[in-house]
Amino acid sequence: MRKDLHGLPLSTDSTEAADAFDRTTMAYLKYRTDAGQHLGAALKADPDFVLGHVLRGYFNMLTYNNANVPGAAEALGEARKRQSRTTTREAAHVEALARWIDGDLDRMLAVWEGIFAEHPHDVLAFRLHHFNAFWLGRPGTMQTEVEKVYPHWSDDYPGWGMLLSCRCFAHEEAGNYTLAEGAGRMAIEVDPGDLWGAHAVAHIMEMQGRRGEGIDWLRKLEPNWEGANNLKHHLYWHRAMFHMERREFDEVRSLYDRGFRDLASPLTRAMPDMYIDVQNAASMLFRLERQGIDVGDRWVELADKAEARIGDCLSAFTLPHWMMALTATGRFEAAKRLIEAMHAFGQGNTTVSRLVGRIALPICEAVLANRQGDHTAALRHMRPVIGDMYLLGGSHAQQDVLEQLFLDSAVKAGSADDARLMLERVAGLHPVPPARRVGYADAAARFAS
């Protein structure tokens, strides 16, 4: 029995498989595109390597694409066939994957918490938990769990920078900016190519209105992103967000076309409808249009992909972005089909189906009403769920597009009460006052109490 790079036993006798698994782990932690290649090498060296099969299942589920769930289920089946060879820890990973596929994400998180409570250096359990807690809108959980494992770590362990990056992001989302920034800058000192660390510090700068500094931060780190996966696109989106706040709209469009929505790039060609890329693109186009900026035909390719994904509701936060693309291109019949599919999915009893039925569905109905000019209806759909939108996942910066959606309808409906409701909400969430933020300044001036 071999051990991984953190000294945890692996149910394989193959040194080659264990080494390839370690390379897979580090590539995953660093958001590199070669993680799958390394995993393939591990399973080729030992086809009976249970944790390798589990990780293949995890990678399928991480795409939040219903088309990849059968691949995850097949990987789970392969792992279960060989489960008699596993350690207790590895068997728990099998259970976590099963719960993920079943949609029982609360149990999935609990299984991972149990793993790293006993094995605080199990970086897969910790990192997958951090990621999924984020997309379930649970920043408090992220913060609690990173602080539980943090005392067990030091720079003696591979992945130390990853832990610092996660600590940074968890505390940033909780508003603890000083602690967060210290951790994030330490992560970049450990590894300048740490995309999650670069991302977490960029969030702090965005929340604090440090726009020029944020642009410089990302520009300086960009040369270290060679071989990075789609998170690189999200960093370009963050840079565009800084330019948006400075009303540098030409630069925003340039970053859209050559950065986070470059349709010719190998990353986009490989995964043209990746959830985070869709969120980046749709949310930016919506923001640009609110500022009166012509976005040309950029909505069309997003709408094509949205129409093809109707019925796939695994990423609750992506659904309003799909709806934005459909309605922006006048595909109202397709939009109605998306609503119907969400309603049907929302009748289920999984963690995500409940979120879709209760929160994502009325928001998507609001997107449709907003684009059709029925702003009173948009407000009626959104008003009851404003306080729960965070449960769809996404950061404060990403949730902002939904807040702007509500404000847009409030202004166009002439509803001063609703406009003030949203202005007060964002003022309480964001250190930079609405009057100094491009998406809110006009409304702040108009509806100042």
ROBA-453918 format. One record per residue (C-alpha): residue in one letter; x, y, z; residue number from 1. Coordinates in Angstrom, 1 decimal, decimal comma. Last residue first. Example, Ala and Ser with C-alpha at 12.3 -4.5 7.8 and 13.67 -1.06 7.14 Angstrom:
BEGIN
<'S'; <13,7; -1,1; 7,1>; 2>
<'A'; <12,3; -4,5; 7,8>; 1>
END
This chain:
BEGIN
<'S'; <-34,0; 59,7; 0,7>; 449>
<'A'; <-31,8; 59,4; -2,5>; 448>
<'F'; <-33,9; 57,9; -5,2>; 447>
<'R'; <-32,6; 59,6; -8,3>; 446>
<'A'; <-29,0; 60,0; -7,2>; 445>
<'A'; <-28,8; 56,4; -5,9>; 444>
<'A'; <-30,5; 55,2; -9,1>; 443>
<'D'; <-27,9; 56,8; -11,2>; 442>
<'A'; <-25,0; 55,5; -9,1>; 441>
<'Y'; <-26,2; 51,9; -8,9>; 440>
<'G'; <-24,5; 49,9; -11,7>; 439>
<'V'; <-21,5; 52,2; -11,8>; 438>
<'R'; <-20,7; 52,1; -8,1>; 437>
<'R'; <-19,8; 55,2; -6,2>; 436>
<'A'; <-23,3; 56,3; -5,4>; 435>
<'P'; <-24,0; 52,7; -4,3>; 434>
<'P'; <-21,6; 53,1; -1,3>; 433>
<'V'; <-18,4; 51,0; -1,4>; 432>
<'P'; <-18,3; 48,7; 1,6>; 431>
<'H'; <-20,8; 46,3; 0,0>; 430>
<'L'; <-23,4; 44,2; 1,8>; 429>
<'G'; <-25,3; 46,9; 3,7>; 428>
<'A'; <-25,2; 49,4; 0,8>; 427>
<'V'; <-26,3; 46,6; -1,4>; 426>
<'R'; <-29,5; 46,1; 0,6>; 425>
<'E'; <-30,2; 49,8; 1,1>; 424>
<'L'; <-30,0; 50,4; -2,6>; 423>
<'M'; <-32,2; 47,4; -3,2>; 422>
<'L'; <-34,9; 48,6; -0,8>; 421>
<'R'; <-34,6; 52,1; -2,1>; 420>
<'A'; <-35,4; 50,9; -5,6>; 419>
<'D'; <-38,3; 48,9; -4,4>; 418>
<'D'; <-39,8; 51,8; -2,5>; 417>
<'A'; <-39,2; 54,2; -5,4>; 416>
<'S'; <-41,1; 52,0; -7,8>; 415>
<'G'; <-41,0; 53,8; -11,1>; 414>
<'A'; <-41,4; 50,5; -13,0>; 413>
<'K'; <-38,2; 51,3; -14,9>; 412>
<'V'; <-36,3; 52,1; -11,7>; 411>
<'A'; <-37,6; 49,0; -9,9>; 410>
<'S'; <-37,0; 46,8; -12,9>; 409>
<'D'; <-33,4; 47,9; -13,1>; 408>
<'L'; <-32,9; 47,6; -9,4>; 407>
<'F'; <-34,1; 43,9; -9,5>; 406>
<'L'; <-31,7; 43,1; -12,3>; 405>
<'Q'; <-28,9; 45,0; -10,6>; 404>
<'E'; <-29,3; 42,8; -7,5>; 403>
<'L'; <-29,2; 39,7; -9,8>; 402>
<'V'; <-26,0; 41,0; -11,4>; 401>
<'D'; <-24,5; 41,7; -8,0>; 400>
<'Q'; <-24,7; 38,0; -7,1>; 399>
<'Q'; <-21,4; 37,5; -9,0>; 398>
<'A'; <-19,5; 40,2; -7,0>; 397>
<'H'; <-21,0; 39,0; -3,7>; 396>
<'S'; <-19,8; 35,5; -4,6>; 395>
<'G'; <-21,8; 32,8; -6,3>; 394>
<'G'; <-24,1; 30,2; -4,7>; 393>
<'L'; <-27,9; 29,8; -5,3>; 392>
<'L'; <-28,3; 30,3; -1,5>; 391>
<'Y'; <-27,3; 33,9; -1,9>; 390>
<'M'; <-30,6; 34,6; -3,5>; 389>
<'D'; <-32,4; 34,0; -0,2>; 388>
<'G'; <-33,0; 37,6; 1,0>; 387>
<'I'; <-34,2; 38,7; -2,5>; 386>
<'V'; <-36,6; 35,7; -2,6>; 385>
<'P'; <-40,0; 37,4; -1,9>; 384>
<'R'; <-39,2; 40,4; -4,1>; 383>
<'M'; <-38,1; 38,6; -7,2>; 382>
<'H'; <-41,4; 37,5; -8,8>; 381>
<'R'; <-43,3; 40,6; -7,9>; 380>
<'L'; <-40,5; 42,8; -9,0>; 379>
<'A'; <-40,4; 41,2; -12,4>; 378>
<'A'; <-44,2; 41,5; -12,7>; 377>
<'T'; <-44,0; 45,2; -12,1>; 376>
<'H'; <-41,2; 45,4; -14,7>; 375>
<'D'; <-43,3; 43,9; -17,5>; 374>
<'G'; <-40,9; 45,2; -20,3>; 373>
<'Q'; <-40,4; 41,8; -22,0>; 372>
<'R'; <-36,8; 41,7; -20,9>; 371>
<'N'; <-37,8; 42,3; -17,3>; 370>
<'A'; <-40,5; 39,7; -17,4>; 369>
<'L'; <-38,2; 37,1; -18,6>; 368>
<'V'; <-35,5; 37,9; -16,1>; 367>
<'A'; <-38,2; 38,0; -13,4>; 366>
<'E'; <-39,4; 34,5; -14,3>; 365>
<'C'; <-35,7; 33,4; -14,1>; 364>
<'I'; <-35,6; 34,9; -10,6>; 363>
<'P'; <-38,8; 33,1; -9,7>; 362>
<'L'; <-37,3; 29,8; -10,8>; 361>
<'A'; <-33,9; 30,2; -9,2>; 360>
<'I'; <-35,3; 30,6; -5,7>; 359>
<'R'; <-37,9; 28,0; -4,6>; 358>
<'G'; <-37,9; 25,5; -7,4>; 357>
<'V'; <-34,2; 25,8; -8,2>; 356>
<'L'; <-33,1; 25,7; -4,6>; 355>
<'R'; <-35,3; 22,6; -3,9>; 354>
<'S'; <-34,0; 20,9; -7,0>; 353>
<'V'; <-30,4; 21,6; -5,8>; 352>
<'T'; <-30,6; 19,8; -2,5>; 351>
<'T'; <-32,6; 16,9; -4,0>; 350>
<'N'; <-36,3; 16,4; -3,4>; 349>
<'G'; <-37,8; 16,9; -6,8>; 348>
<'Q'; <-40,6; 19,3; -7,8>; 347>
<'G'; <-38,0; 21,9; -8,8>; 346>
<'F'; <-37,0; 19,8; -11,8>; 345>
<'A'; <-40,5; 20,2; -13,2>; 344>
<'H'; <-40,6; 23,9; -12,6>; 343>
<'M'; <-37,2; 24,3; -14,0>; 342>
<'A'; <-38,2; 22,5; -17,2>; 341>
<'E'; <-41,3; 24,7; -17,5>; 340>
<'I'; <-39,3; 27,9; -17,0>; 339>
<'L'; <-36,7; 26,7; -19,6>; 338>
<'R'; <-39,6; 25,9; -22,0>; 337>
<'K'; <-40,9; 29,5; -21,4>; 336>
<'A'; <-37,5; 30,9; -22,3>; 335>
<'A'; <-37,4; 28,8; -25,5>; 334>
<'E'; <-40,7; 30,4; -26,4>; 333>
<'F'; <-39,3; 33,8; -25,6>; 332>
<'R'; <-36,3; 33,5; -27,8>; 331>
<'G'; <-36,0; 37,3; -28,2>; 330>
<'T'; <-32,2; 37,3; -28,3>; 329>
<'A'; <-31,9; 39,0; -24,9>; 328>
<'T'; <-34,5; 36,6; -23,6>; 327>
<'L'; <-32,5; 33,5; -24,3>; 326>
<'A'; <-29,2; 35,0; -23,1>; 325>
<'M'; <-30,7; 36,3; -19,8>; 324>
<'M'; <-32,4; 33,0; -19,2>; 323>
<'W'; <-29,1; 31,1; -19,5>; 322>
<'H'; <-27,7; 33,6; -16,9>; 321>
<'P'; <-30,7; 33,0; -14,6>; 320>
<'L'; <-30,0; 29,3; -14,8>; 319>
<'T'; <-26,3; 29,5; -14,0>; 318>
<'F'; <-26,9; 30,0; -10,2>; 317>
<'A'; <-28,8; 26,7; -10,0>; 316>
<'S'; <-26,1; 24,6; -11,6>; 315>
<'L'; <-27,5; 21,1; -11,9>; 314>
<'C'; <-30,6; 22,4; -13,8>; 313>
<'D'; <-30,1; 20,8; -17,2>; 312>
<'G'; <-33,6; 20,8; -18,7>; 311>
<'I'; <-32,8; 23,4; -21,3>; 310>
<'R'; <-29,1; 23,0; -22,2>; 309>
<'A'; <-29,3; 23,2; -26,0>; 308>
<'E'; <-31,4; 26,4; -25,7>; 307>
<'A'; <-28,7; 28,0; -23,5>; 306>
<'K'; <-26,0; 27,1; -25,9>; 305>
<'D'; <-27,7; 28,9; -28,8>; 304>
<'A'; <-28,5; 31,7; -26,4>; 303>
<'L'; <-24,8; 32,1; -25,6>; 302>
<'E'; <-23,9; 32,2; -29,2>; 301>
<'V'; <-26,4; 34,9; -29,9>; 300>
<'W'; <-25,7; 37,2; -26,9>; 299>
<'R'; <-22,5; 38,6; -28,5>; 298>
<'D'; <-24,4; 39,9; -31,5>; 297>
<'G'; <-23,5; 43,6; -30,9>; 296>
<'V'; <-22,9; 44,5; -27,3>; 295>
<'D'; <-24,0; 48,1; -27,7>; 294>
<'I'; <-23,4; 50,0; -24,4>; 293>
<'G'; <-26,3; 51,8; -22,8>; 292>
<'Q'; <-25,0; 51,3; -19,3>; 291>
<'R'; <-27,6; 48,7; -18,5>; 290>
<'E'; <-26,5; 47,0; -21,7>; 289>
<'L'; <-23,0; 46,7; -20,3>; 288>
<'R'; <-24,2; 45,1; -17,1>; 287>
<'F'; <-26,3; 42,5; -18,9>; 286>
<'L'; <-23,4; 41,7; -21,2>; 285>
<'M'; <-21,1; 41,2; -18,2>; 284>
<'S'; <-23,6; 38,9; -16,4>; 283>
<'A'; <-24,0; 36,8; -19,6>; 282>
<'A'; <-20,3; 36,3; -20,2>; 281>
<'N'; <-19,0; 35,6; -16,8>; 280>
<'Q'; <-21,9; 33,3; -16,0>; 279>
<'V'; <-21,5; 31,4; -19,2>; 278>
<'D'; <-17,8; 31,0; -18,5>; 277>
<'I'; <-18,5; 29,7; -15,0>; 276>
<'Y'; <-21,0; 27,1; -16,3>; 275>
<'M'; <-18,8; 25,7; -19,1>; 274>
<'D'; <-20,8; 25,9; -22,3>; 273>
<'P'; <-18,0; 25,9; -24,9>; 272>
<'M'; <-15,9; 23,4; -23,0>; 271>
<'A'; <-13,0; 22,3; -25,3>; 270>
<'R'; <-13,5; 25,2; -27,7>; 269>
<'T'; <-13,5; 27,6; -24,8>; 268>
<'L'; <-10,2; 26,3; -23,4>; 267>
<'P'; <-8,6; 26,0; -26,8>; 266>
<'S'; <-9,3; 29,7; -27,5>; 265>
<'A'; <-11,3; 30,7; -30,6>; 264>
<'L'; <-14,5; 31,7; -28,7>; 263>
<'D'; <-12,6; 34,2; -26,6>; 262>
<'R'; <-15,2; 34,8; -23,9>; 261>
<'F'; <-13,1; 35,5; -20,8>; 260>
<'G'; <-10,1; 37,1; -22,4>; 259>
<'R'; <-9,9; 38,2; -26,1>; 258>
<'D'; <-13,5; 39,0; -26,7>; 257>
<'Y'; <-14,7; 39,9; -23,2>; 256>
<'L'; <-11,4; 41,6; -22,4>; 255>
<'S'; <-11,9; 43,9; -25,4>; 254>
<'R'; <-15,5; 44,6; -24,4>; 253>
<'V'; <-14,4; 45,6; -21,0>; 252>
<'E'; <-11,6; 47,7; -22,4>; 251>
<'D'; <-14,1; 49,6; -24,6>; 250>
<'F'; <-16,3; 50,1; -21,6>; 249>
<'E'; <-13,8; 52,0; -19,5>; 248>
<'R'; <-16,5; 53,2; -17,1>; 247>
<'R'; <-14,1; 53,0; -14,1>; 246>
<'E'; <-16,4; 50,5; -12,5>; 245>
<'M'; <-16,5; 48,5; -15,8>; 244>
<'H'; <-12,7; 48,5; -15,8>; 243>
<'F'; <-12,6; 46,8; -12,4>; 242>
<'M'; <-15,2; 44,3; -13,6>; 241>
<'A'; <-13,1; 43,6; -16,7>; 240>
<'R'; <-10,3; 42,6; -14,4>; 239>
<'H'; <-12,7; 40,2; -12,6>; 238>
<'W'; <-13,8; 38,8; -15,9>; 237>
<'Y'; <-10,1; 38,2; -16,9>; 236>
<'L'; <-9,8; 36,3; -13,6>; 235>
<'H'; <-12,9; 34,3; -14,5>; 234>
<'H'; <-11,3; 33,3; -17,8>; 233>
<'K'; <-8,3; 32,0; -15,9>; 232>
<'L'; <-10,7; 29,9; -13,8>; 231>
<'N'; <-11,3; 28,1; -17,1>; 230>
<'N'; <-8,1; 26,0; -16,8>; 229>
<'A'; <-4,6; 27,1; -16,3>; 228>
<'G'; <-1,7; 25,9; -18,5>; 227>
<'E'; <0,1; 29,2; -18,4>; 226>
<'W'; <-1,4; 31,4; -15,6>; 225>
<'N'; <1,9; 32,8; -14,2>; 224>
<'P'; <2,2; 35,6; -16,8>; 223>
<'E'; <-1,2; 36,9; -15,6>; 222>
<'L'; <0,1; 37,8; -12,1>; 221>
<'K'; <1,1; 41,4; -12,8>; 220>
<'R'; <-1,9; 42,1; -14,9>; 219>
<'L'; <-4,2; 40,8; -12,1>; 218>
<'W'; <-2,7; 42,9; -9,4>; 217>
<'D'; <-2,5; 46,0; -11,6>; 216>
<'I'; <-6,2; 45,8; -12,5>; 215>
<'G'; <-7,0; 45,3; -8,8>; 214>
<'E'; <-4,9; 48,3; -7,8>; 213>
<'G'; <-6,6; 50,5; -10,3>; 212>
<'R'; <-10,0; 49,4; -8,9>; 211>
<'R'; <-9,5; 49,4; -5,2>; 210>
<'G'; <-13,3; 49,7; -4,6>; 209>
<'Q'; <-13,2; 47,8; -1,3>; 208>
<'M'; <-15,3; 44,9; -2,6>; 207>
<'E'; <-13,4; 44,7; -5,8>; 206>
<'M'; <-10,1; 44,8; -4,0>; 205>
<'I'; <-11,2; 41,9; -1,7>; 204>
<'H'; <-12,4; 39,9; -4,7>; 203>
<'A'; <-9,1; 40,4; -6,5>; 202>
<'V'; <-7,4; 38,9; -3,4>; 201>
<'A'; <-9,6; 35,8; -3,7>; 200>
<'H'; <-8,9; 35,4; -7,4>; 199>
<'A'; <-5,1; 35,7; -7,2>; 198>
<'G'; <-5,3; 33,1; -4,4>; 197>
<'W'; <-7,5; 30,8; -6,4>; 196>
<'L'; <-5,2; 31,2; -9,4>; 195>
<'D'; <-2,1; 30,2; -7,5>; 194>
<'G'; <0,6; 30,8; -10,2>; 193>
<'P'; <2,6; 33,1; -7,9>; 192>
<'D'; <3,0; 30,2; -5,6>; 191>
<'V'; <4,1; 30,5; -1,9>; 190>
<'E'; <4,2; 34,3; -2,2>; 189>
<'I'; <0,8; 34,1; -3,9>; 188>
<'A'; <-0,6; 32,2; -1,0>; 187>
<'M'; <0,9; 34,7; 1,5>; 186>
<'R'; <-0,9; 37,4; -0,4>; 185>
<'G'; <-4,2; 35,6; 0,0>; 184>
<'A'; <-3,7; 34,9; 3,7>; 183>
<'G'; <-3,0; 38,6; 4,5>; 182>
<'E'; <-5,8; 39,7; 2,3>; 181>
<'A'; <-8,3; 37,5; 4,2>; 180>
<'L'; <-7,3; 38,6; 7,7>; 179>
<'T'; <-7,7; 42,2; 6,6>; 178>
<'Y'; <-10,9; 41,7; 4,6>; 177>
<'N'; <-13,0; 39,9; 7,2>; 176>
<'G'; <-16,2; 40,5; 5,2>; 175>
<'A'; <-17,6; 36,9; 5,3>; 174>
<'E'; <-17,0; 36,5; 1,6>; 173>
<'E'; <-13,4; 37,7; 2,1>; 172>
<'H'; <-13,0; 35,3; 5,0>; 171>
<'A'; <-13,8; 32,2; 2,9>; 170>
<'F'; <-11,7; 33,5; 0,0>; 169>
<'C'; <-8,6; 34,1; 2,1>; 168>
<'R'; <-8,8; 30,8; 3,9>; 167>
<'C'; <-9,3; 29,1; 0,6>; 166>
<'S'; <-6,2; 30,8; -0,7>; 165>
<'L'; <-4,2; 29,9; 2,4>; 164>
<'L'; <-5,2; 26,3; 2,1>; 163>
<'M'; <-4,2; 26,2; -1,6>; 162>
<'G'; <-0,8; 27,8; -0,7>; 161>
<'W'; <-0,1; 24,9; 1,7>; 160>
<'G'; <-0,8; 22,4; -1,0>; 159>
<'P'; <2,3; 20,4; -0,4>; 158>
<'Y'; <2,9; 20,3; 3,4>; 157>
<'D'; <5,9; 21,8; 5,2>; 156>
<'D'; <4,4; 25,3; 4,7>; 155>
<'S'; <2,1; 24,6; 7,6>; 154>
<'W'; <-1,1; 22,8; 8,3>; 153>
<'H'; <-2,9; 21,3; 11,3>; 152>
<'P'; <-4,0; 24,7; 12,8>; 151>
<'Y'; <-5,8; 25,4; 9,4>; 150>
<'V'; <-8,0; 22,4; 9,5>; 149>
<'K'; <-10,8; 23,7; 11,7>; 148>
<'E'; <-10,4; 27,3; 10,5>; 147>
<'V'; <-11,1; 26,1; 6,9>; 146>
<'E'; <-14,2; 24,4; 8,1>; 145>
<'T'; <-15,8; 27,4; 9,8>; 144>
<'Q'; <-15,1; 29,8; 7,0>; 143>
<'M'; <-16,5; 27,6; 4,3>; 142>
<'T'; <-19,5; 26,8; 6,4>; 141>
<'G'; <-20,1; 30,5; 7,0>; 140>
<'P'; <-19,8; 31,1; 3,2>; 139>
<'R'; <-22,7; 28,7; 2,5>; 138>
<'G'; <-24,2; 29,8; -0,8>; 137>
<'L'; <-24,5; 26,3; -2,2>; 136>
<'W'; <-21,9; 27,0; -4,8>; 135>
<'F'; <-19,4; 28,1; -2,1>; 134>
<'A'; <-20,1; 25,0; 0,0>; 133>
<'N'; <-19,3; 23,0; -3,2>; 132>
<'F'; <-15,9; 24,5; -3,6>; 131>
<'H'; <-14,9; 24,4; 0,0>; 130>
<'H'; <-16,0; 20,7; 0,3>; 129>
<'L'; <-14,1; 19,8; -2,9>; 128>
<'R'; <-11,0; 21,4; -1,5>; 127>
<'F'; <-11,3; 19,7; 1,9>; 126>
<'A'; <-12,1; 16,2; 0,7>; 125>
<'L'; <-9,4; 16,5; -2,0>; 124>
<'V'; <-6,8; 18,0; 0,4>; 123>
<'D'; <-7,0; 15,1; 2,9>; 122>
<'H'; <-4,5; 16,8; 5,2>; 121>
<'P'; <-7,0; 17,2; 8,0>; 120>
<'H'; <-7,5; 13,5; 8,2>; 119>
<'E'; <-10,1; 12,8; 11,0>; 118>
<'A'; <-12,0; 16,1; 10,6>; 117>
<'F'; <-10,9; 15,9; 7,0>; 116>
<'I'; <-13,0; 12,8; 6,3>; 115>
<'G'; <-16,0; 13,7; 8,5>; 114>
<'E'; <-16,3; 17,1; 6,8>; 113>
<'W'; <-16,2; 15,3; 3,4>; 112>
<'V'; <-19,1; 13,0; 4,6>; 111>
<'A'; <-21,1; 16,0; 5,9>; 110>
<'L'; <-20,7; 17,8; 2,6>; 109>
<'M'; <-22,1; 14,8; 0,7>; 108>
<'R'; <-24,9; 14,5; 3,1>; 107>
<'D'; <-26,0; 18,1; 2,4>; 106>
<'L'; <-25,4; 17,5; -1,3>; 105>
<'D'; <-28,0; 14,7; -1,6>; 104>
<'G'; <-28,2; 15,0; -5,4>; 103>
<'D'; <-27,9; 11,3; -6,0>; 102>
<'I'; <-24,7; 11,9; -8,0>; 101>
<'W'; <-23,2; 13,9; -5,1>; 100>
<'R'; <-24,4; 11,3; -2,5>; 99>
<'A'; <-22,6; 8,6; -4,5>; 98>
<'L'; <-19,4; 10,7; -4,7>; 97>
<'A'; <-19,4; 11,2; -1,0>; 96>
<'E'; <-19,9; 7,5; -0,3>; 95>
<'V'; <-16,9; 6,6; -2,5>; 94>
<'H'; <-14,9; 9,2; -0,7>; 93>
<'A'; <-15,9; 7,6; 2,6>; 92>
<'A'; <-14,6; 4,3; 1,3>; 91>
<'E'; <-11,3; 6,0; 0,7>; 90>
<'R'; <-11,1; 7,1; 4,3>; 89>
<'T'; <-12,0; 3,6; 5,6>; 88>
<'T'; <-9,3; 2,2; 3,5>; 87>
<'T'; <-10,2; 0,5; 0,2>; 86>
<'R'; <-9,6; -3,0; -1,3>; 85>
<'S'; <-13,2; -4,2; -0,6>; 84>
<'Q'; <-14,4; -1,3; -2,7>; 83>
<'R'; <-13,3; -2,8; -6,0>; 82>
<'K'; <-16,6; -3,1; -7,7>; 81>
<'R'; <-17,7; 0,0; -5,9>; 80>
<'A'; <-15,0; 2,1; -7,6>; 79>
<'E'; <-16,0; 0,9; -11,0>; 78>
<'G'; <-19,7; 1,7; -10,3>; 77>
<'L'; <-18,7; 5,2; -9,1>; 76>
<'A'; <-16,8; 5,8; -12,3>; 75>
<'E'; <-19,9; 4,7; -14,3>; 74>
<'A'; <-22,0; 7,1; -12,3>; 73>
<'A'; <-19,6; 10,0; -12,9>; 72>
<'G'; <-19,7; 9,3; -16,6>; 71>
<'P'; <-23,5; 9,1; -16,5>; 70>
<'V'; <-23,4; 12,6; -14,8>; 69>
<'N'; <-21,4; 14,2; -17,6>; 68>
<'A'; <-24,4; 15,1; -19,7>; 67>
<'N'; <-26,0; 16,8; -16,7>; 66>
<'N'; <-23,3; 19,4; -16,7>; 65>
<'Y'; <-22,2; 20,9; -13,4>; 64>
<'T'; <-18,6; 20,4; -14,6>; 63>
<'L'; <-17,4; 19,4; -11,1>; 62>
<'M'; <-19,5; 16,2; -11,4>; 61>
<'N'; <-17,3; 14,7; -14,1>; 60>
<'F'; <-14,1; 15,5; -12,1>; 59>
<'Y'; <-15,6; 13,9; -9,0>; 58>
<'G'; <-16,3; 10,7; -10,9>; 57>
<'R'; <-12,7; 10,6; -12,1>; 56>
<'L'; <-11,7; 11,2; -8,6>; 55>
<'V'; <-13,7; 8,2; -7,4>; 54>
<'H'; <-12,0; 6,0; -10,1>; 53>
<'G'; <-8,6; 7,1; -8,9>; 52>
<'L'; <-9,6; 6,5; -5,3>; 51>
<'V'; <-10,4; 2,9; -6,2>; 50>
<'F'; <-7,1; 2,0; -8,0>; 49>
<'D'; <-8,1; -1,2; -9,7>; 48>
<'P'; <-7,0; 0,0; -13,2>; 47>
<'D'; <-3,5; 0,6; -11,8>; 46>
<'A'; <-0,9; 2,1; -14,1>; 45>
<'K'; <-3,6; 3,1; -16,6>; 44>
<'L'; <-5,7; 4,5; -13,7>; 43>
<'A'; <-2,8; 6,8; -12,6>; 42>
<'A'; <-2,0; 7,8; -16,2>; 41>
<'G'; <-5,6; 8,8; -16,8>; 40>
<'L'; <-5,5; 10,9; -13,6>; 39>
<'H'; <-2,4; 12,7; -14,9>; 38>
<'Q'; <-4,1; 13,5; -18,2>; 37>
<'G'; <-7,2; 14,7; -16,4>; 36>
<'A'; <-5,2; 17,1; -14,2>; 35>
<'D'; <-3,5; 18,6; -17,3>; 34>
<'T'; <-5,8; 21,6; -17,5>; 33>
<'R'; <-4,4; 23,2; -14,3>; 32>
<'Y'; <-6,6; 24,7; -11,6>; 31>
<'K'; <-3,7; 24,6; -9,0>; 30>
<'L'; <-5,5; 22,3; -6,6>; 29>
<'Y'; <-6,5; 20,0; -9,5>; 28>
<'A'; <-2,9; 20,0; -10,9>; 27>
<'M'; <-1,7; 19,1; -7,4>; 26>
<'T'; <-4,1; 16,2; -7,0>; 25>
<'T'; <-3,4; 14,9; -10,5>; 24>
<'R'; <0,3; 15,0; -9,8>; 23>
<'D'; <-0,2; 13,1; -6,6>; 22>
<'F'; <-2,4; 10,5; -8,5>; 21>
<'A'; <0,4; 10,1; -11,0>; 20>
<'D'; <2,8; 9,3; -8,2>; 19>
<'A'; <0,5; 6,8; -6,7>; 18>
<'A'; <-0,2; 5,1; -10,0>; 17>
<'E'; <3,5; 4,9; -10,8>; 16>
<'T'; <4,3; 3,6; -7,3>; 15>
<'S'; <1,8; 0,8; -7,9>; 14>
<'D'; <0,7; -1,1; -4,8>; 13>
<'T'; <-2,6; 0,7; -4,6>; 12>
<'S'; <-5,1; 1,4; -1,9>; 11>
<'L'; <-3,6; 4,7; -0,9>; 10>
<'P'; <-2,5; 5,5; 2,7>; 9>
<'L'; <-2,3; 9,2; 3,6>; 8>
<'G'; <1,2; 10,7; 3,9>; 7>
<'H'; <0,4; 14,0; 2,4>; 6>
<'L'; <2,0; 13,2; -1,0>; 5>
<'D'; <0,0; 10,0; -1,1>; 4>
<'K'; <0,9; 6,8; 0,5>; 3>
<'R'; <1,4; 3,4; -1,1>; 2>
<'M'; <0,0; 0,0; 0,0>; 1>
END
